[in-house]
């Protein structure tokens, strides 16, 4: 289980424990975190679970796959280094302390 901090665009923080094996998106959904819409339900078919991963974590999480890269082209104000789709980040103990910030809006 990992404690993950979800930061809304307005700065409001939500620290929740997410079980191993779930995705960061599922952790947000299961804990009613605002700012992650997850319209496709985690199928990597939209960009509505887009976040900015804190710079300290970028190199510590698995690399983006091609499909995620393609979907991030549709995200609101993507950042080449920090943008990720939370449906593509699987939770492990190694993610304990992960911090992600939601964009101003999801599209």
Buried (B, 14 or more C-beta within 10 A) or exposed (E): BBEBBBBBEEEEEBEBEBEEEBBBBBBBBEBEBEBBBBEBEBEBEBBBBBBBBBEEBBEEBEEBEEEBBEBBEEBBEBBEEBBBBBBBBBBEEEBEBBBBBBBEEBE
